[in-house]
Amino acid sequence: MSVSAQRGAASWWPQHLVLAWLHLALSAPLIYLYLGLPLLLRQQGWSGTSIGLLQLAGLPAMLKFVLALPIERLRLGQANYRNWAALLGLAYAAALALLALHDLAHSPRWLLFGLAMAVNLLGTWVDVPTNALAIEILPESERVRAGAIRSAATSLGAIVGGGLALLIHGRFGWAGTFMALTAPVVLGAALIFALPAKRAGRAPVPVAVKAGWREWIGYFGLPQRRRWCLLMLCYFPFVGAAWVYLKPLLLDQGFEPQRIAMLVGLAGGLVGAVSSLAGAYLTRVLGLARTLPGFAVFNVIALSVLLAATVLATSAPVFMLAALMVAVAMGASAGLVFGAMMFHIRPGLAALDYGLQSSLFVLARTLVPFAAGVLLDRFGYAGMLVGLLAGTGFALLLASGMGTSGKPSGAHR
């Protein structure tokens, strides 16, 4: 990369840092609801069914394509995406603060479910204009890096929401935990006004005032977009499902819970964050057409090592190596997919197209772990990993056939 290109890239770091803070602040409370809260609910005597029903509060994450419609249709001035992000961010913070006032011991379960649903809805909704704003203000050369930073921030959010928040609860209780998670969201809603509304010098794009069903269907009009969506459905979710079941697998292999928490929860989160950033650097150097199949090859290798360790019942160091390889695969793949999503949008429909892709991504990320659980119950860990490996191999075939098709110019460097 030339000196002038390095200087140009460095000039975008303030925007990247603000967006990173937003992704960290927005994701940590949702991860706490998914990963931290079930432990507290169990301690309060909630049944597994009740805990599972509360997880249904996360269903709005599959409806981002619907939530994007008012953002495109009801435009809030020239800085539409920025204003929507700030407004929804404050509403998200208000829902978290309201949840802080209703603890487990003294609140009916229907109220807690309703508040959790509101938190999930607003946390999901604010993600749409935030990412649309990133697409609006960042040049194409920075989009892969933006996706990697988002993935890294989400990995750190998992450490905060899945670990640190539980420590805060032990010290300050229910209300203190949610207020601690609310403060970064409020700060993010204020920091967003440090971002420009649009990229300087960018040509104006048409405004789709009546975005709706026709625009949804129209997104799949090009073969490149259809192929990309199929690849997106396969590229990350199979590796992500392996990560979901990694803790139970290690537990059944005789690992102590504290050791698993350190290896998967802490080390895995940090490794995932670093691999997201390292993957972005490799993509900028080698180009998306090389790293897309290249990372898919590593995904296959990582799951193969984990499968071999499981079948052969190898030593603890081999399992630890396999776990860290899966963490690298997960972080790099997530960053690459998030970055590539930014290229597959239409002018003037950034929120709608991002929301549509994100909904498909969340749907696959939800259904694949469910299918993996069915395989686990039927065929054991080895059978489950064989199924996940087959899906990852299919993603490799798709990625190898992509070449430069379906990718706009500028997606390389």
C-alpha positions in Angstrom: 0.0 0.0 0.0 1.4 3.4 -1.0 2.2 6.2 1.5 -0.7 8.2 0.2 -3.1 5.3 0.6 -1.9 4.7 4.1 -2.5 8.3 5.0 -6.0 8.1 3.4 -6.8 5.0 5.4 -5.6 6.6 8.6 -7.9 9.5 8.1 -10.9 7.2 8.5 -9.9 5.8 11.9 -11.9 8.4 13.9 -15.1 7.2 12.2 -14.1 3.5 12.7 -13.5 4.1 16.4 -16.9 5.7 16.9 -18.6 2.9 15.0 -16.7 0.3 17.0 -17.9 1.9 20.2 -21.5 1.8 18.9 -21.3 -1.8 18.0 -19.7 -2.7 21.4 -22.3 -0.7 23.3 -25.3 -2.0 21.3 -24.3 -5.6 21.4 -23.3 -6.1 25.0 -26.8 -5.8 26.5 -28.3 -8.2 24.0 -25.6 -10.7 24.6 -26.2 -10.4 28.3 -29.9 -11.2 27.7 -28.9 -14.3 25.7 -25.9 -15.6 27.7 -25.8 -14.0 31.1 -29.5 -13.8 32.1 -30.3 -17.5 31.8 -27.9 -18.3 34.6 -29.6 -15.8 36.9 -33.0 -17.1 35.9 -32.0 -20.6 36.7 -30.8 -19.4 40.1 -34.3 -17.9 40.6 -35.9 -21.2 39.9 -37.1 -20.6 36.4 -37.7 -23.8 34.4 -35.8 -24.6 31.2 -39.0 -24.0 29.2 -39.5 -20.6 30.8 -35.9 -19.6 30.1 -36.3 -20.9 26.5 -39.5 -18.8 26.0 -37.7 -15.7 27.2 -35.1 -16.3 24.5 -37.9 -15.9 22.0 -37.7 -12.2 22.8 -34.8 -12.2 20.4 -37.1 -12.9 17.4 -37.0 -9.2 16.2 -33.5 -9.8 15.0 -34.9 -11.8 12.1 -37.1 -8.8 11.0 -34.5 -6.2 10.2 -35.7 -6.1 6.6 -39.1 -4.9 8.0 -37.6 -2.5 10.5 -35.6 -0.9 7.7 -38.8 0.2 5.9 -39.6 3.2 8.1 -36.0 4.3 8.0 -36.1 4.6 4.2 -39.7 5.9 4.0 -39.8 8.4 6.9 -36.7 10.4 6.4 -35.5 12.5 9.2 -33.8 15.3 7.4 -30.6 15.2 5.3 -28.8 13.2 8.0 -31.5 10.5 7.9 -29.5 7.5 9.0 -27.5 9.4 11.6 -30.7 10.9 13.1 -32.5 7.5 13.1 -29.5 5.9 14.8 -29.4 8.5 17.5 -33.2 8.4 18.1 -33.4 4.6 18.3 -30.2 4.5 20.4 -31.8 6.7 23.0 -35.0 4.6 22.9 -32.9 1.5 23.4 -31.2 3.1 26.4 -34.6 4.0 27.8 -35.8 0.4 27.5 -32.7 -0.9 29.3 -33.2 1.7 32.1 -36.8 0.6 32.4 -35.7 -3.1 32.6 -33.3 -2.1 35.4 -36.2 -0.9 37.5 -38.0 -4.3 37.3 -35.9 -7.0 38.9 -36.5 -10.8 38.9 -37.7 -11.1 42.4 -40.5 -8.5 42.4 -41.8 -8.4 38.7 -44.2 -10.6 36.9 -42.7 -12.8 34.2 -45.0 -11.4 31.5 -43.6 -7.9 32.2 -40.0 -9.0 32.1 -40.7 -10.8 28.8 -42.3 -7.6 27.4 -39.4 -5.4 28.5 -36.9 -8.0 27.2 -38.8 -7.9 23.9 -38.7 -4.1 23.8 -34.9 -4.2 24.4 -34.3 -6.7 21.7 -36.5 -4.9 19.2 -34.8 -1.5 19.8 -31.3 -3.0 20.0 -32.0 -4.8 16.7 -33.6 -1.8 15.1 -30.8 0.7 15.9 -28.3 -1.6 14.3 -29.9 -1.0 10.9 -29.4 2.8 10.5 -26.0 2.5 12.3 -24.7 0.1 9.6 -26.4 2.1 6.8 -24.6 5.2 8.1 -21.3 3.3 7.9 -22.1 2.4 4.3 -23.0 6.0 3.6 -19.9 7.7 5.1 -17.1 5.1 4.4 -15.5 4.6 1.0 -15.5 1.2 -0.5 -11.8 0.7 0.4 -12.7 0.9 4.1 -15.7 -1.4 4.1 -13.8 -4.7 4.7 -12.1 -3.0 7.6 -15.5 -1.7 8.9 -16.9 -5.3 8.8 -13.8 -6.6 10.7 -14.1 -3.9 13.3 -17.7 -4.6 13.8 -16.9 -8.3 14.3 -14.1 -7.5 16.7 -16.4 -5.1 18.7 -19.1 -7.8 18.9 -16.5 -10.3 20.2 -15.6 -7.8 22.9 -19.3 -7.3 23.5 -19.6 -11.0 24.2 -16.9 -10.7 26.8 -18.7 -7.8 28.4 -22.2 -9.2 28.1 -21.3 -12.8 28.8 -18.7 -12.4 31.5 -18.1 -8.9 32.9 -21.8 -8.1 33.3 -22.2 -11.2 35.5 -19.4 -9.9 37.8 -21.1 -6.5 37.9 -24.4 -8.3 38.9 -22.6 -10.1 41.7 -21.4 -6.8 43.1 -24.1 -4.3 42.3 -27.2 -6.4 41.6 -29.9 -6.4 38.9 -30.4 -2.6 38.6 -26.7 -1.8 38.7 -25.9 -4.2 35.9 -28.5 -2.8 33.5 -27.6 0.8 34.3 -23.9 -0.1 33.6 -25.0 -1.5 30.2 -27.2 1.6 29.6 -24.5 4.2 30.0 -22.3 3.2 27.0 -25.5 3.2 24.8 -26.3 6.8 25.9 -22.7 7.8 25.2 -22.8 6.2 21.8 -26.0 8.1 20.9 -24.2 11.3 21.6 -21.0 10.3 19.8 -22.9 9.5 16.7 -23.2 13.2 16.0 -19.4 13.3 15.7 -19.9 11.3 12.5 -20.7 13.1 9.2 -24.1 12.6 7.7 -22.6 11.8 4.3 -19.2 11.2 2.9 -17.6 14.4 1.6 -17.5 14.7 -2.2 -19.9 11.8 -2.7 -22.3 12.2 -5.6 -26.0 12.4 -4.4 -28.0 9.2 -4.7 -31.7 8.8 -5.5 -34.0 8.5 -2.5 -36.4 5.6 -2.4 -39.3 7.2 -0.6 -41.7 4.3 -1.3 -39.4 1.4 -0.4 -41.4 -1.7 0.1 -42.3 -5.2 -1.2 -41.2 -4.4 -4.8 -37.7 -3.3 -3.5 -37.4 -6.4 -1.4 -38.1 -8.7 -4.4 -36.0 -6.5 -6.7 -32.9 -7.1 -4.5 -32.7 -10.7 -5.8 -33.1 -9.6 -9.4 -29.4 -10.0 -10.2 -27.8 -13.5 -10.3 -24.7 -12.1 -8.4 -26.9 -11.1 -5.5 -28.7 -14.4 -5.3 -25.4 -16.2 -5.3 -24.0 -13.9 -2.7 -27.0 -14.5 -0.4 -26.6 -18.3 -0.7 -22.9 -18.0 0.2 -23.8 -15.7 3.1 -26.2 -18.3 4.4 -23.5 -20.9 4.5 -20.2 -19.1 5.1 -20.4 -18.3 8.8 -23.3 -20.1 10.5 -21.7 -23.6 10.4 -18.6 -22.4 12.1 -20.7 -20.3 14.4 -22.7 -23.4 15.3 -19.5 -25.3 16.2 -18.7 -22.4 18.5 -22.1 -22.6 20.2 -21.6 -26.3 21.0 -18.0 -26.0 21.9 -18.6 -25.5 25.6 -20.8 -28.5 26.0 -18.3 -30.6 24.0 -15.4 -29.6 26.2 -17.5 -30.2 29.3 -18.3 -33.7 28.2 -14.6 -34.3 27.4 -13.8 -33.7 31.1 -12.8 -30.0 31.0 -13.6 -28.1 34.2 -16.2 -25.3 33.8 -13.8 -22.6 34.9 -11.2 -23.7 32.4 -13.9 -23.7 29.7 -14.9 -20.2 30.6 -11.3 -19.0 30.4 -10.6 -20.8 27.1 -13.9 -20.2 25.2 -15.4 -17.2 27.0 -12.3 -15.0 27.5 -9.5 -16.3 25.2 -11.9 -17.3 22.5 -13.5 -13.8 22.5 -10.1 -12.1 22.3 -8.8 -14.4 19.6 -12.0 -13.8 17.6 -11.5 -10.1 17.9 -7.9 -10.2 16.8 -8.6 -12.6 13.9 -11.3 -10.2 12.6 -8.8 -7.4 12.4 -6.1 -9.6 11.0 -8.5 -10.9 8.4 -9.4 -7.4 7.3 -5.7 -6.7 6.8 -5.2 -9.8 4.7 -8.3 -8.9 2.6 -7.0 -5.5 1.9 -3.6 -7.0 0.8 -4.8 -10.0 -1.1 -8.2 -9.0 -2.2 -11.7 -10.4 -1.4 -11.6 -12.8 -4.3 -8.7 -14.6 -2.6 -9.5 -14.3 1.1 -13.2 -15.4 0.6 -12.2 -19.0 -0.5 -9.0 -18.8 1.6 -10.8 -18.3 4.9 -13.3 -21.0 3.9 -10.4 -23.4 3.5 -9.3 -22.5 7.1 -12.8 -23.0 8.3 -12.8 -26.6 6.9 -9.4 -27.2 8.5 -10.5 -25.9 11.9 -13.6 -28.1 12.0 -11.6 -31.1 10.7 -9.2 -30.7 13.6 -12.0 -30.4 16.1 -13.7 -33.5 14.6 -10.5 -35.5 14.7 -9.9 -34.5 18.3 -13.4 -35.5 19.2 -13.3 -38.9 17.4 -9.9 -39.8 18.7 -10.5 -38.4 22.2 -7.1 -36.8 22.1 -5.3 -34.9 24.8 -6.4 -31.6 26.3 -3.8 -29.5 24.4 -5.2 -30.7 21.1 -8.7 -29.8 22.1 -7.4 -26.4 23.2 -5.7 -25.9 19.8 -8.9 -26.9 18.0 -11.0 -24.5 20.1 -8.6 -21.6 19.3 -8.7 -22.5 15.6 -12.5 -22.4 15.6 -12.3 -19.0 17.4 -9.9 -17.7 14.6 -12.2 -19.1 11.9 -15.3 -17.6 13.5 -13.8 -14.1 13.9 -12.3 -14.0 10.5 -15.4 -15.3 8.8 -17.8 -13.0 10.6 -15.6 -9.9 9.8 -15.4 -10.9 6.2 -19.1 -11.4 5.8 -20.0 -8.2 7.6 -17.6 -6.3 5.4 -18.8 -8.0 2.1 -22.4 -7.2 3.0 -21.6 -3.5 2.6 -20.8 -4.0 -1.0 -24.0 -5.7 -1.9 -26.3 -2.7 -1.5 -28.2 -0.5 -4.0 -27.8 3.3 -4.1 -30.3 5.0 -1.8 -31.4 1.7 -0.2 -28.5 1.1 2.2 -30.8 0.5 5.2 -33.2 -1.7 3.3 -30.5 -3.9 1.6 -28.4 -4.2 4.8 -31.6 -5.1 6.8 -32.5 -7.7 4.2 -29.1 -9.3 4.2 -28.9 -9.2 8.0 -32.3 -10.9 8.4 -31.1 -13.7 6.2 -27.9 -14.0 8.1 -29.7 -14.1 11.5 -32.1 -16.7 10.1 -29.3 -19.0 9.1 -27.4 -18.3 12.3 -30.5 -19.4 14.2 -31.6 -22.4 12.2 -28.1 -24.0 11.7 -27.4 -24.4 15.5 -30.9 -25.8 15.9 -30.2 -28.4 13.2 -26.8 -29.1 14.8 -28.5 -29.8 18.1 -30.8 -32.3 16.3 -27.7 -34.0 14.8 -26.0 -34.0 18.3 -29.0 -35.8 19.9 -29.2 -38.3 17.1 -25.5 -39.0 16.2 -23.4 -37.5 18.9 -20.7 -34.8 18.6 -18.9 -36.6 15.8 -22.1 -36.8 13.7 -22.9 -33.1 14.4 -19.4 -32.0 13.4 -19.6 -34.1 10.2 -22.8 -32.2 9.3 -21.2 -28.9 10.1 -18.1 -29.8 8.1 -20.3 -30.7 5.1 -22.0 -27.3 5.3 -18.6 -25.6 5.5 -17.3 -27.6 2.6 -20.3 -26.4 0.5 -19.5 -22.8 1.4 -16.0 -23.4 0.2 -17.3 -24.6 -3.1 -19.5 -21.5 -3.5 -16.7 -19.2 -2.4 -14.3 -20.8 -4.9 -16.8 -20.2 -7.7 -17.5 -16.6 -6.8 -14.2 -15.2 -8.3 -14.8 -11.5 -8.8 -18.5 -11.9 -9.7 -21.0 -10.4 -7.5 -18.4 -8.0 -6.1 -18.3 -4.3 -7.0 -15.1 -2.7 -8.1 -13.1 -1.5 -5.1 -13.8 -4.6 -3.0 -10.2 -5.6 -3.4 -8.0 -2.9 -2.0 
